[in-house]
Amino acid sequence: MTTWIFLRGLTRESRHWGEFVDQFQRVMPHQTVVTLDLAGNGRLNHQRSASRVEDMVADCRLQLALRHIAPPYHLLAMSLGAMVAVAWSQRQPQEVASQVLVNTSLRPFSPFYQRLRPANYARLLRLLLPGAAPQDWERTILHMTSRGGHEAVLPNWLAWRHTHPVARLNALRQLLAAARYVAPLDPPHTRTLLLGSAQDQLVSVQCTLTLARQWACEHRIHPAAGHDMALDAGPWLAEQVREWFFKSP
C-alpha cells in the first residue's frame, strides 16, 4: 500500500479536507491516506505552534513515528502545508517519494505581494486583533479562500473552532513560520507536481507558475477555483493527482 500524507495550511486542521479525502480515495482506491494536524491546530490545538517550518517537519515525522507509519511517503499539501512538504523533501529526501504542492508560495522565488495578496492585509489584521468573533473569523477565511459559494461548510467550521480553537498566538506563530521560510534554490530531487488556482484571492497563481519555471516540473492550473482547491475543485484535484501519479516519470 502507498501512504499519502495530507497537510493543510495556516490555522486549518485535518477535518478541513472535508469531502476531498473520499474524493481522492475514489480515484486512488489502493492508497492509504493519513491526515496530519500541525501543532496548534485541530487535535493538537493544545500544543504550541512552531515558528519555523523546519520544526513543523520534525513534528510531522515524530507523529508518524509514534503511529508506526513508516516511509516512504507521498505528500499532498496546501499552502503552509506545502512549505512543510518542500522542507521535508529537501531535508529527508529518502522519506519522500513524491509531492503534490497546491497553491503554495515560496521565498526567494516570489515577492511578498504575490505570496499574500495586499487586499487581504487589513482583513487578516482584523482577525488577529482581540475581539474578533468566531463567525467573523470563519466567514472571512471562507471568502478569502473559496470562490465556490460553499456557505454550507460554515456550521461545521464553527463547530470545529468551538471544540478545537486555534490560539491567537499560535496563528501568529504559524504566520511567522510561513513568512520567514526560505526554500533552497536548487530544485527538489523528489518527483513534484504543482497545482494552482487561477482565481486564488489569497496567494497569486503567479507563485505556482514561477516555481514551475524555476524547478522545471509539471504544473496544472484550475481556471475557476480559489485558494482552497480541495473545497472548490476536489474531484479535479484528485483526478490531476491520479493522472500524474500513474504516468511514467
C-alpha positions in Angstrom: 0.0 0.0 0.0 1.2 3.5 -0.9 1.0 6.0 2.0 -0.2 9.6 1.3 0.3 12.3 3.9 -2.1 15.2 3.7 -1.1 18.6 5.1 -3.3 21.6 5.4 -2.4 25.3 5.8 -2.5 28.2 8.2 -4.8 27.5 11.2 -6.6 24.7 9.3 -6.9 21.2 10.6 -7.4 17.7 9.1 -11.2 18.0 9.2 -11.0 20.9 6.8 -10.2 18.5 4.0 -14.0 17.8 4.1 -15.1 15.6 1.3 -11.8 15.6 -0.5 -10.4 12.6 1.3 -13.3 10.4 0.0 -13.0 12.0 -3.5 -9.3 11.2 -3.5 -9.8 7.6 -2.4 -12.4 7.0 -5.0 -9.9 7.7 -7.8 -6.9 6.3 -5.8 -8.6 3.2 -4.2 -5.5 1.3 -3.2 -3.8 4.2 -1.3 -3.6 4.8 2.4 -4.4 8.4 3.4 -3.1 9.9 6.6 -4.2 13.4 7.5 -1.9 15.2 9.9 -2.5 18.3 12.0 0.3 20.8 12.5 0.9 21.6 16.2 -1.6 24.2 17.4 -4.3 23.1 15.1 -7.1 20.5 15.3 -6.4 17.7 17.7 -3.1 19.3 18.6 -4.6 22.7 19.4 -3.3 22.5 23.0 0.3 22.4 21.7 2.4 25.5 20.8 2.8 26.0 17.1 6.3 26.0 15.7 7.5 29.3 14.4 9.9 27.6 11.9 8.8 25.4 9.0 11.7 23.0 9.7 10.4 22.4 13.2 7.0 21.6 11.7 8.7 18.9 9.6 10.3 17.4 12.7 6.9 17.3 14.4 5.2 15.6 11.5 7.9 13.0 11.4 7.5 12.4 15.1 3.7 12.0 14.8 4.2 9.3 12.1 6.9 7.5 14.0 4.7 7.4 17.1 1.9 5.9 14.9 4.3 3.4 13.4 3.7 4.7 9.9 7.0 4.2 8.1 8.3 5.9 5.0 8.4 6.3 2.1 5.6 8.9 2.0 3.8 10.7 -0.8 2.9 14.2 0.3 -0.2 16.2 -0.8 -0.1 19.6 0.8 -1.7 23.0 0.6 -0.3 26.5 1.3 1.7 26.4 4.6 1.5 22.6 4.5 3.2 22.7 1.1 6.1 24.7 2.6 6.4 21.9 5.1 6.4 19.4 2.3 9.2 21.2 0.4 11.3 21.4 3.6 10.7 17.7 4.3 11.6 16.6 0.8 14.8 18.7 0.9 15.9 17.6 4.3 14.8 14.0 4.3 14.7 13.0 0.6 14.9 9.3 1.3 11.5 9.6 3.1 9.5 11.5 0.4 8.8 9.5 -2.7 6.7 12.3 -4.4 4.9 15.6 -3.5 1.9 17.4 -4.8 2.0 21.1 -3.8 -1.2 23.1 -4.0 -1.3 26.9 -4.1 2.0 27.3 -2.4 4.3 30.3 -2.4 8.0 30.3 -1.6 10.8 32.7 -0.9 13.0 33.6 -2.7 11.1 32.8 -5.9 8.1 35.1 -5.4 7.7 38.6 -3.9 5.7 39.2 -0.7 2.8 40.9 -2.5 2.3 37.7 -4.6 2.7 35.4 -1.6 0.0 37.2 0.3 -2.2 39.5 -1.9 -2.4 43.0 -0.4 -6.2 43.0 -0.4 -6.0 40.6 2.5 -3.7 42.5 4.8 -6.4 44.5 6.6 -8.8 41.5 6.8 -6.1 39.3 8.4 -5.1 42.1 10.8 -8.7 42.5 12.0 -8.9 38.7 12.6 -5.7 38.7 14.6 -6.7 41.6 16.9 -8.6 40.7 20.1 -12.3 40.7 19.9 -12.8 39.0 16.5 -16.0 36.9 16.7 -15.6 33.2 15.7 -18.3 33.5 13.0 -16.5 36.6 11.5 -13.2 34.7 11.5 -14.5 31.6 9.7 -16.7 33.6 7.3 -13.7 35.8 6.4 -11.4 32.8 5.8 -14.1 31.2 3.6 -14.4 34.3 1.5 -10.7 34.7 1.1 -10.0 31.0 0.2 -13.1 29.8 -1.7 -14.7 31.0 -5.0 -17.4 28.4 -5.0 -20.0 29.8 -2.6 -19.7 27.0 -0.1 -21.6 28.7 2.8 -22.9 25.2 3.8 -19.5 24.4 5.4 -19.6 27.2 7.9 -21.6 25.4 10.6 -19.0 22.6 10.6 -16.1 25.1 10.6 -17.6 26.9 13.5 -18.2 23.7 15.5 -14.6 22.6 14.9 -13.4 26.1 16.0 -15.5 25.8 19.2 -14.2 22.3 20.1 -10.6 22.9 18.9 -9.9 26.6 18.9 -6.6 27.9 17.5 -5.0 30.3 19.9 -4.2 33.7 18.5 -0.6 33.3 19.5 -0.4 30.0 17.6 -1.9 31.7 14.5 0.8 34.3 14.7 3.5 31.7 15.1 2.3 29.9 12.0 2.1 33.1 10.0 5.7 33.9 11.2 6.8 30.4 10.0 5.3 30.9 6.6 6.8 34.4 6.3 10.3 33.5 7.3 10.8 30.2 5.4 13.2 30.4 2.6 13.3 27.4 0.2 16.6 26.1 -1.2 17.4 27.5 -4.7 18.1 24.0 -6.1 15.1 22.1 -7.4 14.0 19.2 -5.3 15.1 15.7 -6.3 11.7 14.5 -5.3 9.2 14.0 -8.1 6.9 17.1 -7.8 3.6 18.2 -9.2 2.5 21.9 -8.7 -1.2 22.7 -8.8 -2.5 26.3 -8.8 -5.8 28.1 -8.8 -6.3 30.9 -11.4 -8.9 32.6 -9.1 -6.9 32.4 -5.9 -7.6 35.6 -4.0 -5.1 34.8 -1.2 -2.0 33.8 -3.0 -1.3 34.8 -6.6 -1.2 31.9 -9.1 2.0 33.5 -10.4 3.7 31.9 -7.4 2.9 28.4 -8.8 3.9 29.5 -12.4 7.2 31.0 -11.2 8.0 27.9 -9.2 7.2 25.6 -12.1 9.7 27.6 -14.3 12.4 27.6 -11.7 12.1 23.9 -10.9 11.2 22.7 -14.5 8.5 20.5 -13.1 5.0 19.7 -14.2 2.2 22.0 -13.2 -1.5 22.4 -13.8 -3.9 25.3 -13.2 -7.6 25.2 -12.4 -9.3 28.1 -14.1 -12.0 28.8 -11.5 -11.0 27.5 -8.1 -9.9 29.7 -5.2 -7.1 29.1 -2.7 -8.8 26.1 -1.1 -8.7 23.9 -4.2 -9.8 20.8 -2.2 -13.1 22.6 -1.4 -13.7 24.3 -4.7 -12.5 21.6 -7.1 -11.9 18.5 -5.1 -12.7 16.0 -7.9 -10.5 17.8 -10.4 -7.6 17.9 -7.9 -7.9 14.2 -7.2 -8.0 13.4 -10.9 -4.9 15.5 -11.6 -3.0 13.6 -8.9 -4.2 10.3 -10.3 -3.2 11.1 -13.9 0.2 12.4 -12.8 1.0 9.7 -10.3 0.4 6.8 -12.7 2.2 8.4 -15.6 5.7 7.2 -16.1 8.2 9.8 -14.7 
